[in-house]
């Protein structure tokens, strides 16, 4: 591993804006070298650390506190998703973009649930990486080679091809499953109440029960959970 560049708050761009500090984690030195050269030629980016496996990625990220971690999915000692899980538990502010040669829809959903902000395929790094970085830094996501502002809608689109019946309903009643479907579709409490001719208070009670049964605490978490566990049919 190359020696990491420690924090230097005084180093800024020509416009006096702070540089975006990046750690690159990939087990292939050629990939790290290529990403470093690419980003250091872009204004506003600074590589502050490198890691060759998942364990080192965790250490570097927690010690250096970068703005962005570029993380390979397949790495020795600790896979990228497990490393990301450990990092998100202890440093949730870092924005993680996964670098991968191939990734399944289920892995994308799992990564986004853990906290990933983007996925960039390695054969598209030259075209997509800097755009992905800027999208993620602005608060959006980067999925499927494009900027994504609505995460739930993007996941809906990813899952349209596969809509099997749920294998497990987590104790949800048929009406609660209908409410979950509405939440995934982006409905408000008022929309749900109107659709099922019930009061908004009843909708709130349904949501409270659903949160308890699924172990989530927000509407976004519920939507991601429902998609990941195939609680809703998205092929309609």
C-alpha positions as CSV (number, residue, x, y, z in Angstrom):
1,X,0.0,0.0,0.0
2,X,1.2,3.4,-0.9
3,X,1.8,5.7,2.0
4,X,-1.4,7.7,2.7
5,X,-1.4,11.4,2.5
6,X,-2.6,12.7,5.9
7,X,-5.2,15.5,6.3
8,X,-4.1,18.8,5.0
9,X,-7.0,21.3,5.6
10,X,-5.0,24.1,4.0
11,X,-4.8,22.4,0.6
12,X,-7.5,23.8,-1.7
13,X,-8.4,24.4,-5.3
14,X,-7.6,27.6,-7.0
15,X,-11.0,28.9,-6.1
16,X,-10.3,28.3,-2.4
17,X,-12.8,25.4,-2.2
18,X,-11.7,22.5,-0.1
19,X,-10.5,19.5,-2.2
20,X,-12.6,16.3,-2.2
21,X,-10.5,13.8,-0.2
22,X,-10.6,10.2,-1.6
23,X,-9.4,6.8,-0.5
24,X,-9.1,4.2,-3.3
25,X,-9.5,0.5,-2.2
26,X,-8.8,-2.2,-4.8
27,X,-6.6,-5.3,-4.7
28,X,-5.1,-4.6,-8.1
29,X,-2.3,-2.0,-8.1
30,X,-2.9,-1.2,-11.8
31,X,-6.5,-0.2,-11.0
32,X,-5.4,2.0,-8.1
33,X,-2.8,3.6,-10.2
34,X,-5.2,4.3,-13.0
35,X,-7.9,5.8,-10.7
36,X,-5.3,7.9,-9.0
37,X,-4.0,9.3,-12.3
38,X,-7.5,9.9,-13.6
39,X,-8.8,11.8,-10.6
40,X,-5.6,13.8,-9.9
41,X,-6.0,15.2,-13.4
42,X,-9.5,16.4,-12.4
43,X,-9.9,19.7,-10.6
44,X,-11.0,19.5,-7.0
45,X,-10.0,15.9,-6.2
46,X,-7.2,14.6,-3.9
47,X,-6.2,11.0,-3.3
48,X,-5.3,10.7,0.4
49,X,-5.0,7.0,0.8
50,X,-5.0,3.6,-0.9
51,X,-5.9,0.1,0.3
52,X,-5.3,-3.4,-1.1
53,X,-7.9,-5.3,0.9
54,X,-11.0,-4.9,2.9
55,X,-9.4,-4.7,6.3
56,X,-7.0,-2.0,5.2
57,X,-9.9,-0.1,3.5
58,X,-11.7,0.0,6.9
59,X,-8.5,1.2,8.7
60,X,-7.7,3.9,6.1
61,X,-11.2,5.2,6.0
62,X,-11.6,5.5,9.7
63,X,-8.2,7.1,10.2
64,X,-8.3,9.5,7.2
65,X,-12.0,10.3,7.2
66,X,-12.2,10.9,3.5
67,X,-15.1,12.5,1.7
68,X,-15.4,9.5,-0.7
69,X,-14.3,5.9,-0.6
70,X,-13.9,4.1,-3.9
71,X,-14.3,0.5,-2.9
72,X,-13.8,-2.7,-4.9
73,X,-16.5,-5.3,-4.4
74,X,-14.3,-8.3,-4.6
75,X,-11.2,-8.0,-2.4
76,X,-9.1,-10.4,-0.2
77,X,-9.4,-10.8,3.5
78,X,-12.8,-9.0,3.6
79,X,-15.2,-8.5,0.7
80,X,-16.2,-5.0,-0.2
81,X,-19.8,-5.2,1.1
82,X,-18.7,-6.4,4.5
83,X,-16.0,-3.7,4.7
84,X,-18.7,-1.2,3.8
85,X,-21.0,-2.5,6.5
86,X,-18.2,-2.0,9.1
87,X,-17.4,1.5,7.8
88,X,-21.0,2.7,7.8
89,X,-21.4,1.5,11.4
90,X,-18.5,3.8,12.5
91,X,-18.2,6.5,9.9
92,X,-21.6,7.0,8.2
93,X,-20.7,10.4,6.7
94,X,-18.3,8.9,4.1
95,X,-19.8,8.5,0.6
96,X,-19.0,5.1,-0.8
97,X,-18.9,4.3,-4.5
98,X,-18.4,0.7,-5.4
99,X,-16.0,-0.3,-8.2
100,X,-16.9,-3.7,-9.8
101,X,-16.5,-5.7,-12.9
102,X,-20.0,-7.3,-12.5
103,X,-22.7,-7.0,-9.9
104,X,-26.2,-8.5,-9.6
105,X,-29.4,-6.6,-9.0
106,X,-29.7,-8.2,-5.5
107,X,-26.1,-7.1,-4.7
108,X,-26.9,-3.5,-5.8
109,X,-30.0,-3.5,-3.5
110,X,-27.9,-4.9,-0.6
111,X,-25.2,-2.3,-1.2
112,X,-27.6,0.6,-1.3
113,X,-29.3,-0.7,1.9
114,X,-26.0,-0.7,3.6
115,X,-25.2,2.8,2.5
116,X,-23.5,2.8,-0.9
117,X,-24.1,6.0,-2.9
118,X,-23.0,4.7,-6.3
119,X,-21.9,1.7,-8.4
120,X,-19.4,2.2,-11.3
121,X,-18.4,-0.7,-13.5
122,X,-14.7,-1.0,-14.1
123,X,-15.0,-1.1,-17.9
124,X,-16.8,2.3,-17.6
125,X,-14.5,4.0,-15.1
126,X,-13.0,6.4,-17.7
127,X,-16.4,7.6,-18.8
128,X,-18.4,7.5,-15.6
129,X,-16.2,7.9,-12.5
130,X,-15.8,11.7,-12.4
131,X,-19.6,12.1,-13.2
132,X,-20.4,9.5,-10.5
133,X,-18.3,11.4,-8.0
134,X,-20.0,14.7,-8.7
135,X,-23.4,13.2,-8.6
136,X,-22.8,11.5,-5.2
137,X,-21.1,14.6,-3.7
138,X,-24.2,16.7,-4.7
139,X,-26.4,14.3,-2.7
140,X,-27.7,12.1,-5.5
141,X,-26.9,8.4,-6.4
142,X,-25.1,6.9,-9.4
143,X,-26.7,3.6,-10.6
144,X,-26.7,1.9,-14.0
145,X,-24.4,4.6,-15.5
146,X,-26.6,7.6,-14.7
147,X,-27.4,10.1,-12.0
148,X,-30.3,9.0,-9.8
149,X,-32.2,11.4,-7.6
150,X,-35.1,9.1,-6.5
151,X,-33.6,5.9,-5.1
152,X,-36.8,4.0,-4.6
153,X,-37.9,4.7,-8.2
154,X,-34.5,3.5,-9.5
155,X,-34.8,0.2,-7.5
156,X,-38.3,-0.2,-8.8
157,X,-37.0,-0.1,-12.3
158,X,-34.2,-2.5,-11.5
159,X,-36.6,-5.1,-10.2
160,X,-39.4,-4.9,-12.8
161,X,-38.1,-8.0,-14.5
162,X,-38.5,-10.2,-11.4
163,X,-41.7,-10.1,-9.3
164,X,-42.1,-13.5,-7.6
165,X,-44.5,-13.9,-4.7
166,X,-42.9,-13.1,-1.4
167,X,-41.4,-16.1,0.3
168,X,-41.8,-14.5,3.7
169,X,-44.2,-11.8,4.8
170,X,-42.8,-11.0,8.2
171,X,-46.3,-11.3,9.8
172,X,-47.7,-8.5,7.7
173,X,-51.4,-8.6,7.0
174,X,-52.8,-8.4,3.4
175,X,-53.8,-4.7,4.1
176,X,-50.3,-3.9,5.5
177,X,-48.8,-5.4,2.4
178,X,-51.0,-3.2,0.3
179,X,-49.8,-0.2,2.3
180,X,-46.2,-1.3,1.8
181,X,-46.8,-1.4,-1.9
182,X,-48.1,2.2,-1.8
183,X,-45.1,3.4,0.1
184,X,-42.7,1.8,-2.5
185,X,-44.7,3.7,-5.2
186,X,-44.1,6.9,-3.3
187,X,-47.6,7.5,-1.9
188,X,-48.2,9.9,1.0
189,X,-50.3,9.0,4.0
190,X,-53.1,11.1,2.4
191,X,-52.8,9.1,-0.9
192,X,-53.0,5.8,0.9
193,X,-56.0,6.9,3.0
194,X,-57.8,8.0,-0.2
195,X,-57.0,4.8,-2.1
196,X,-58.3,2.5,0.6
197,X,-61.0,4.8,2.0
198,X,-59.6,4.9,5.5
199,X,-58.4,7.7,7.7
200,X,-54.9,9.1,7.8
201,X,-54.7,8.0,11.5
202,X,-55.4,4.4,10.4
203,X,-52.7,4.7,7.8
204,X,-50.3,5.9,10.6
205,X,-51.3,2.9,12.7
206,X,-50.7,0.5,9.8
207,X,-47.2,2.1,9.3
208,X,-46.4,1.8,13.0
209,X,-47.2,-1.9,12.9
210,X,-45.3,-2.4,9.7
211,X,-42.2,-0.7,11.1
212,X,-42.4,-2.9,14.2
213,X,-42.7,-6.1,12.2
214,X,-39.9,-5.3,9.7
215,X,-37.5,-3.6,12.1
216,X,-37.2,-0.4,10.0
217,X,-37.8,3.2,11.1
218,X,-38.4,5.3,8.0
219,X,-40.4,5.2,4.8
220,X,-37.2,4.9,2.7
221,X,-35.9,2.1,4.8
222,X,-39.3,0.3,4.4
223,X,-39.3,0.7,0.7
224,X,-35.7,-0.7,0.4
225,X,-36.6,-3.5,2.7
226,X,-39.7,-4.4,0.8
227,X,-37.9,-4.5,-2.5
228,X,-34.9,-6.5,-1.2
229,X,-37.3,-9.1,0.5
230,X,-39.7,-9.2,-2.5
231,X,-42.7,-8.1,-0.4
232,X,-44.1,-6.2,-3.4
233,X,-44.7,-6.9,-7.0
234,X,-42.8,-4.4,-9.1
235,X,-43.6,-5.8,-12.6
236,X,-46.9,-4.1,-12.9
